[in-house]
Amino acid sequence: MNQATPFSKILIANRGEIALRIIRTAHVMGYHTVAVYSSADRRSRHVRTADQAVCIGDALPAQSYLRIEAVIEAARLSRADAIHPGYGFLAENAELERACREAGIVFIGPSAEAIVAMGNKAGAKQLMTDAGVPCVPGYQGEDQSEQNLLEQAKKIGFPIMIKATVGGGGRGMRWVQQAADFADALRSARSEAQNAFGDMEVLLERAIVAPRHIEIQIMADRYGNAIHLGERDCSIQRRHQKVVEEAPSPAVSPNLRAQMGATAVTAVKTIRYEGAGTLEFLLDRDGNFFFMEMNTRLQVEHSVTEAITGLDLVEWQLRIAAGEPLPLQQEQVRWCGHAIEVRLCAENPAQSFMPQSGRMRLWQMPDSIRVEHALESGAEVLPFYDSMIAKLIGSGSDREAARRKLLGGLEDSVALGVDTNQAFLIECLRHPVFIAGAATTDFITEHGPLLLEENPDSHVRASALAAVILYVTDERGRTDTSVRSIAQQLPVTFNFDIGGEPCAAEVTQCVNSRFQVSFAEKTLELQWVEVEGDRVRFACDGLTECAVLVRDRNLLLLRYRGRAYRVEDRTYAAAIHGRNAAGDGKIRASMNGRVVAVLVGIGDTVSTGQPVLVLDAMKMEHVHQAPVTGTVIALSVAEGEQVAAAQVLAEIEIPPSTLHQAGTQKADGG
């Protein structure tokens, strides 16, 4: 019986790097492509790269990328006869597959029945239990009352995990250490799940301490054939979102790989699965593994599997969707070498990985490794979507070769204008625990402070370089390092912020493009070697190095030793008086977002650090706390309202007695 479903034009119901990734393989295979985009994405690379493009709504996902009817209409308008959902957004939405079926469009993914069966974590766990797959003990019942969930949590035993039953990406997930914290964690998990997935149902699981997060990549066709392509280790996570992924796992032996792979294949055959999918497991210290969930789509980290198998998983998806059988049998799959991937995100690790948005002034990715991204210099990192802006993949004959290549490529990457986790990722790859292949899901919790530390010597050198750049360049970055007149060679003092910290440096120009930079307790000698475009070579105390810079008036952006520095020249700025932003009682939006919860009312008394409002931005909830103790005298927003970065959301009045005490202490303490 012929079960072929040929197609010739593919609409990608997604954006950014995954849309570009699918377009690349589709074009190689001879398919035409259609991009969809929101009004905010109209100038994006995926829009320009596709053969055709259709605008499907406004910036917010709910007004564009999550609108199934708009996606189907875009396919009708462009005459696309297949839809690839990518990952995220509608990738695991059964209604999209049903809509495609009704419209006579090939859906490049599993059936709606399979998506429903595995998309609900509670139902999936029951299916896996019935199939003999080991699962984490927990509760996934219908009684969702807070009292019952608390009682069930006590039966399971703390610590426990609260998880949204639908969706993924760490949203709607909370670790609860003790019963006293349960109510607040449940409220937060439900709120985030409702806003992300439209469903606030949760399940409870026993928390396995310091496990490995191991996932098995499977591929299956419509003829009942299924194979696995090995495992990926995704143990390094923050807020339950993956940061570093690798294949194969340092903790998985060939025998364990075969056992976990066979379990995954058995599981997908029970639901007659078709396409690419991933089964995620927790691996404990004794080598026992437990099923967590299944992702019925292509994963962000599929690239590391491609690197060690030599296969194109998007090509396999397209061939399976067209009705072709799997091109390989299990015994024909070969694994060679090692691959590691990091997720470069627009976020500030020092501020609890707070997502960032804004204009990327300078964006340069290395040619030495594989990089999947959709940015370019001058592009906007938008606040409406996920914070991941690129993924970098290093591969080699063994794990150390892959790590070394990835580290070199990451250090060479340039991302100036928006804060990223670049330096944090570099420190992860350098850490002895990671080098030894011993990282668990507790890696960032245990080593976070060390991973966030900056080398003091590097900071001093960066400060000295910044001072010299301010001295020798004009507001547009044009350079003049010629020897100046005697008057101009007198010391010049610069006051600037670097990385948010104030700095004062005295610069004296010497001969042969040499400069002496003096700080309060240290003096360095720096020689300006050469400038080529946005790159400068310089020598500091005998060591010649390179840096990348962008200067725009009083703003200097600097990339040095794999770390980005934001330098703001305050030398000629007027003195700022009065209380600082944290002390004026005003709560400002940390970024563009939507208010999902207002936790206080006018007249309420709040204490420093107390949650006041919650914003949803870049697919995460962000709690805004009271900066001072006092009384709420103004609330300028309501639930559901969109707000802009730095907008005042609430104001707290500080009691006069507190102000008087603070003033007395200041007078007494000098």
N, C-alpha and C positions, 0 to 999 in steps of 0.2 A: 504493500500500500504506500503510495507516494504521499509523504507528509511535508513536502517542501513548502516553504513560505518565502519566496524570493522578494527582494525589495531593491530599490535603486537610489533612494534619497532618504537620508537619516536626519531627523530633527533631534538636537541634543537639548533636553529639558533641564539645563543646568548652566553654569557660568564658570568663568575663571579658568584655572589650570586644568580641571578635569574636562571641561568642554574642549579646550585646545588639545588635550591628550587624545580624546576620542576622534576629533577632527583629523589629527595626524594619521592615525591608523586607517580611518575611513577613506581618506584621499589616496593612501597607498594602495588600498584594495579596489579603488575605482568608483567609490560611492560619492555622490554629491551630498553636501551637508547644509543644514539650516540651523542658525543660532537663534535663540530667543533671548531677549534682554529686557531689563527694566529701564525706566527713564534715566536712572542714575548710571546705568552701564552702557549708555549709547555710544561712548567712544572707546569701549573696552576692546582688547585685542581679540577676544573670541568672536566678537561681532565682525571685526574686519577680516578675520581669517576664514570664516565660513563662506560658502558660495552665496548664501542668501541669509537674511536676518529679519526677524519680526519682533517689534516691540509688544510686550504683553502686559504692560501696566506700570505702576509707579514704583518707587524705590523699595518700600517695605515688601518683604517676601510674601506676606499675605495678600498683597495687592498685585503681585506679578508671578514670581516663580512657583508659588503654591496654588495658583489658579488653574485647576485642571481644564476647565472649559476654555480658558485662553490658550493653553498649550495645544489642545485639540483643534481649536480654530486656526492657530498658526500653522499646524500641519496641513489643514485643509487649504488654507490660503497659498501655501508654498508647494502643495501637492507632494509633501513628504509621505512616504508609505511605510516608514518605520520611526520609532521614537526610542532613543536611548536616554534613560533617566540620570545617568552619572551616579554620583553618590551625594547624600544629603537631599534636602528639599523633598521631592516626590519619589525618590529612588525606592523606598519601601512602602509605597502607598498603593494598596490593592485597588482603590477606585480609579487610579490612572490606568492600570492594566485593563480593568473592565471597560473603561471609556475607549481605550484603543481597540479592544475586541469589538465593541459595538460599532465603531467607526471604520472597521476593516483595516486597521493599522497594526503592523507588527510591533509588539512590545519586546524590546531587547532586554529580557529578564525573565524571572519565573512567573508562574501563573498567580492570579489573585488568590487562589485557594492556598498555595504554598506560602505566599506573603502573609496571609492572615494566620495560618497555622504557626508560623515561626516568628511573626512580628510581635505577637503578644508574649512577653517573657513568661508569664504564668502558664499560659496554654502550652508554650513550647517546652517548658520544664516537664509538664505532665506527659506530653508526647514522648519526650526523651526517656523519662522514667519508665513508661510502658514499653519502650524499645530496648530497655536494658542498659541505657547510657547512664553512667554515674552523675548525679546532680548534687549541688550544694544543698544541705538541709535548710528548710525555711518554711514560709507560709505564703501561699498564693490564692487564698480563698476569696469568696464574694463579699464577706462581711468586712467592709472598709471603714467601719466606725473607728474613731480614734481610740476608744477604750479597748475594743477587741484587738486592734493592732498592737497596742501597748502590752496587753496580756500575752499575745502570741510572741512578741519580742522577748518577754521575760521567760517564756517557755523555751525558746530557742537558745537564749543565753547571750549576754552582751560580751564583746561588741557585736553589733549587727550592721548589716547594710540595708538601707531603704532604697528601692529602685523603682523608677517608673516602669510600668508593665509594657509600655510602647516606646518607640524611639531608641535613641542611643547617644553616643558621643559624650557620655558622662553627665548629661542633663537629667535632672530629676533623680539624682543619686546622692545619698548622704551616708557617711560613716557615723554611727552613733556609739559612743563609748559607754554610756551609762543611761539608766532609765530617766534620770532627771533632765537629760537633754533631748529626750525623744519627741516631745510635743513640738518644740521649735523646729527640729530637723524635719519632722513630718510636714509641717506647714510649708516650710521652704521647698522641700522636694515636690510637694503637690503643686505649689504655685508655679515652679519652674516647668514641671511636666505639662501643666495646663497651657501655659504660654507657648511652649515649644511644640507640643504634639496635639493639643486639644483634648487631652485625656489625663485626668488626675489620679487614676487608679495606680496603686503601688503594690509591690510585693516585698517580702522580708527575706533576707538570707543570713545565715551564720557568717560572720566575717572570718575569713581564713587569714591568719596573721602571716605577713611577709611572703605571699605566694609569688610565683611567676605567672604572668599573663601570656598564655600560649594560644595561638589560633591556627586552625588548619584550613588551608585553601582547598576548596573542592570545585570540580567542574562536572556538570551532568548534562546529558542530552535527552531528547524526548523519546528515545528508544529504550530507556531503562539502563543506559550505561552511566557509570559514575566513577571518577577517580579522584585521588587527592594529589596535590602538588607540594606536599610537605608543610612544615610549620613556619610560623613567624613568632619571634619573641617580642612582645610589646609591653614589657614590664615597666619601663621608665615612663611614668605618667605624672601629670599634675592636674588636680581636680578631676581625676578619673578620665582625663583625656590624654591620648598617647603623645609622647614627645619624641622618643627614639624607637625605631623598629629595626629588627634584623632577621636575617635568614641565612643559615639555619640557627636554631637556638643553641647557645652554649650548654644548656641544661638538658637537652634531649638527645638520647642515644639512638642509634639506628633501630634498636628493638622497640623503644618507646615510640619513636616516630611511626613505625609500622602499626603499633597497637592503637595510637591515637588516630592515625589516618584511617584505619579499618573501621574504627568506631564512627568517625565522621561520615564515611561512605555509607555505612549501614543506616545511619540516621537520615541522610537525604534520600536514600532509596525508599524509605518508609512513607515519604510524602510525595513521591514521584516528582522530585525537584528537577528543574531545567535551568541551565545557565551557570553563572559564577556565584559562589556563595562562600561564606566563612563561618565556621563553628568556633566559638571562643570558649576556652577552658581556663580554669585555675589549676596550677600545678603546685602541690605543697612540697614541703621539705623532704618528705618520704617518698616522693615519686608518684603519689596518687593524683589523679586528675579528675576534675569535676566540671560538667557542662554548665556554662553560664547563659549563653544566648547564641542565636544565629543571625548574621547579617545577610539578608537576601539581596545582595548587590555586590558590585565591585568595591573593594576597600581602597582607602587612601594609600595604604602601604603595599598595594599589589606590585609596585615597582621592584621591591627586593626579591620577590618570588620570580619575577621575569628575569632578573639579573642572574640568578643561580640555576634557572632551568633553560634559559635561552628562548622562552616562549613569549608570545605577545598575547596577553590575556584578553585585551579588547578584540583582537582578531578572532580569538576563540568565541567570545560572546556573539560576535556578528555571524560567524559561521553556524553556531548552534541555533541562533534565532532564525536563520534562513532554512533550517531543517537538516543541516548536515550532521552526521554522527561525530562523536569525539574522534579527533585525528590520532590519538594515542591510547594504548591500553596501559594499565598500571605498571606492568613490568618494563614498559618502554620509557618511563619517565626517568630522567637523569638529573642529578643535582651536582653542580660543579662550583667550587669556590665559596665565597661569602659576600654578603651585601648588607650594608647598614644605611638607614635613612633617618634624617632628622627633619622635623617640621619647623620651618622658619615662620614665626608668627609675629604679627604687629601687636606687641604687648610689652608691658613693663614688669619684668620679673621682680624688681625691687619693691613694687607696689602690689604684691599678691597676684602678679601676672595680669594686671588690669589691661584689657584690650585697648588699643590705640587706633586712632584714625587721623587722616590728614594727607598732605601732599608729599610724595616721595621725591625729594629733590634730585637725588642721584641713585641710580639702580644699575648695578653691574654684576652679573652672575658669571662664575668661572666656566671655562670650556673644558677643564680637566676632568669633570665628573658630570653625571646626569643631573639636570635640574629641571623640575617641572614648575612653571610659574606663568603668570599672565600679566606681569607688571612691566613698566618701562619708566625711564626718568620723566618726571613731571606728572605721572599718573596719580590719581587719588586712591588712597586706601579708604574704603567707605565704611561707615559705622553700622550698616544694616546687615552685614553678612559675617560669615565666620572669619576669625582673626588670622587663619593660616594664609600666608601670602606666597609661600614656595615650599617645595620639598627637595632636599638635596640628597643624592644617593651615591655612595661610594662603594665600589666593588673591587674584589681582588682574589688572588689565588687562595688566600686564607683570611681569617678574621683580622689579624693585625694589619695586613696589607689594605684591607677595605677601610679599617679605622683610620689609618694613616692618610689614605687618599681623601677620605671624606673630611678629615680635620684640615688638611691643606686647602681643599676647595672652600670650606667654610670660612677659614681665616682670610682667604682672598676675596670673599664676597663683599660687595659694597651696597649698603642700604642706609642712605642718609636722608633724613627729613621726618621719619616716623620711628619711634622707639620700637625695637625688636628684641627677641630673645637670643640674638646671635652669640653674644659673649657667654650667656648661660649655656648654650648648646656646646660651645667650645670647651667649657669647663667640664661638662658632662663627659665628653669624649676623652678628656685628659685624666679623668678621675681614676685612681688605682682600682677601685671596685669595678668600674665599667671595663677597664682594660683587662681585668682578670675574668670577665664574663660572669660576675657574681651578683649583678644588680637584680633586685626584686622590686615589687610595687612600692616598697618603702624607701626606695633609693633617694628620691627628692626630699621626703620627710626627714630622713636621717642625715642627709648631707647638704640640704638646702643652703644653710648659712655659708658653708665653705664654697659652694658653687656660685654664690652671689658675690663673694669677696673679689675686690679688685686688687691687683698687684700694686702696692704703694709706689714702687719704682716706676711702673708704667704710667701711673697717674701723674707723678711729678714731671716725667718727661713729656707727657701729653700737654700738661699745663705750660711748660717752657716753650714747646712748639707753638701752642696757641698764642702765647704772648708775642713771639717773633712774627708769626703770621699777621697778627693785628698791627704790628710795627711796620712790616714791609709791604703790605697790600693795602689797596684802597677799598672803598665800600663795595666794589664789584669784583674784588679779588685780583685786580691787575697788580703786578709785582714790580718793585724797583729795589734791588739789593745793592745798588752801586754805593760806593763810599760817599758819605755826605759831608757837608761842611762841618767845621769844628763845632759850631753852635748846635747843629743837628745831632752831633755825636754825644751830647750830654745825655745822662740817664733820663728815660721816659717811663713814667709809672702807668701801668694799665690795671684797671679794676674790672674784673669780669666774673661771671658765673660759669663754671664748668661742671657739667653733670648735676646742676642744681646747687652746687656748693660755691660760696664766694671765694675769690682768689685775688691777691694783689701781687703783681710782679713788676720789677724794675728792669728795663731792657736798656743795655748799653751797646751801641754798635762799635765794633773794632774794625780791623782791616781784613781784607780778603773774605768778605761776606761772613765774618764771624761775629757772634753776639754773646754777650754775657747776660744771663737771666738770673736775677736775684729774688728769692722769696724771703720770708721772715727768718728762716733758719737754714737755708740752703742756697747755694749758687751753682748754676750749671753753665757750661760753655757749649754753644750750639753753632754749627756751621751750616749755612744754607748752600747745598750742593747744586741742585738744578730743579727747575720746574718744567713739567711737560703736561700741558692741559690741566687736568684736575689732580695731578700727582706731583708730589714733592719728595725729593731725596735730600736727606739732611744727616749730619753727624752730630751726636751728642756724647760728649766725654769720650770721643774716640770710636764710638760705634755708629756706623752708617746704616740708616734704615729708610723705609718708605712710608708715606702716609698719603691719604686721599682727602681733599678738602673741597668745600663749597662755601663761598662767602657771599652774603647778601646783606649789605649795610652793616648793622650791628650784630648780625647773626653769623656765626661761623660753625659749620658742621664738619667734623673731623673723624676719619676712620683711621685708627692706629692700633696695631697689634690685635686685629680682629674685634676691636671694641669701637662703638660709635660714641662720639662726644658731641654734646650740644653746648656751644660756647656763646654767651651773650655778653657783648661788650658794654660795661656800665661806666666806663671811664668818664664820659661826659653827661651821664644821666643825672637828672635832678634828684636830690635826696628824697627818699620816701619816708613819710612820717605816719604815725598812727599805728593802730593794732594790725597784726598780720591777718591773712585770710583765715587761718585756723582759729584766731581769737576774736573775730568780730561777730561770732554767733550765727553767721550765714552758712547755709548748706548749699553748695553749688554742684551742679551735675558734673560728674567725672568725665562724661562723654555724651554724644548724641544718643538718645534712647527713648524708651517708652516707660512711663510710670506704671508699675504693675501692683504696687502696694503702698498705701500711706498708713503707717503704723501708729501715728499719734494724731491728736487733735489740738486745735488752738486752746491755750490755757493749760495744757498738760505740762507737768514738770518732768524734765528729762535730765539724765546724767551723762557725763562725757563717755562716749563710746556706745551709747544706747542706739539701736537701730531705729531710724526715723522713716526712711523711704527706701523702696527697692526699685531699681531701674532694670529693664531688660534691654541689653545691647550686645550686638555681635554674638547672639545665640546663648548668652549667659546672663544670670541675674547678678546684680551688683548692689549690695547693701550700702546705703549711705547713713553714716552714724552722726550723732550729735558731737560737734567739735568742742562744746563747752557744756557745763551744767547750768541749767536755767529753765525758763518758761517759754514754751512755744507761743510766739506772738503773731506769726504769719505763716500761712501755707499757700503758696502761689500756684500749686498744681493739684490735679486730681488724678485718680486712677484712670488709665487708658490714654492719658495725654502724652503727646510727643514733646520732648524737650531738647534743647541744644546744649552743647558742651559749655560749661561755665555759667549756665543760667542759674539764677538764685531760685532754689526750690522751697526753702523754708528759712525762718529766722528765729533765733532763740535769744531771748533777753537775759542778760547776765544780772543777777541780783546786785544792787549797789553795794551791799556788804562784802560780796566777793571781790568786786572791783577795788573797794577800799583796802581790803586785806592784801590784794596783789600789789597795789601801789605802795603800801607800807613795807611789804617784804622787799620790794625793789629798792626803796629808799634805804632800808636797813642794810641790804646786801650789796649796795653800790651798783 
